């Protein structure tokens, strides 16, 4: 994959890329993430921050008036360029210093990545700067308040729903938080998976790569799906989402933070 830039972690080991095995629920999480993103992107100028190898760029790009993908990882961007060619502009960048003019985008997306950014407060300010008045910034994240939560290698800090509100509202955003994928603590396979997660985390045996985790998931789920290079409609079911009030969010595995600029 070529020479690695100094100081950049191996994000390709913890990022869903082409061929990554995922559970049926994991596939639905990815499909739901980009269904939400495409709805927000419709007819807009869009930036996907931390786009990775670009599994969602096709869906979002077909909805958007203009789409730019950006990521810190050169190996992940190379994978995206192999698939998309010139269809989507791809930029290597840092979320803490975005190379775009103020108001360049109507929508900025950041899916399952904010917890890897060392200085997220600066990234929040940068996102607020590059989004136009009345625009939207959206985050989709694993919910750190779920009972069996496990952190990812290279992660810095997982914001809770209220921490997102506290960071974004002073920047002039009206924030709505939704939850999806209820935590299943008392039913069959869901309970077994939750227990396995807790035991492995407690013993320090959680693999540090997604493919390593997939080998363990096969013990519980048997059959896994492989991610395509570009998601299409119908890849997996889109889950319903529920608006959640302020306060701890313990009953959902994923949170969707939609921050709409109150500027005009």
Beta strands, then each sheet from edge to edge (+ up, - down):
strand 1: 21-22
strand 2: 45-49
strand 3: 66-71
strand 4: 89-92
strand 5: 105-111
strand 6: 131-142
strand 7: 173-182
strand 8: 225-226
strand 9: 242-243
strand 10: 252-261
sheet 1: 1+ 8-
sheet 2: 4+ 3+ 2+ 5+ 6+ 10- 7+ 9-
end
